[in-house]
Amino acid sequence: MRMYSDDFRELFLGTADESADDREVRLAVANEVLAELLEEGRDDEISFLNAVYAAQLSSRSVQRLTHIVAVTAA
């Protein structure tokens, strides 16, 4: 279980030695994962909490994230 947790954190935080190209790809994937978590989070509390955690890791505002969820749920 710990391995997945570390992978999740690394996806949203990155690594100190990643290249600009690697960072661009990682951020694109992280955005896709966050979008999926937000969509699933409408009906699943765990997915929503994972989306909040991902937003915190990637320095996104949790308040903005909550707004996005509210707008997409409408």
Secondary structure by P-SEA (a helix, b strand, c coil): caaaaaaaaaaacccccccaaaaaaaaaaaaaaaaaaaaaacccaaaaaaaaaaaaaacccaaaaaaaaaaaac
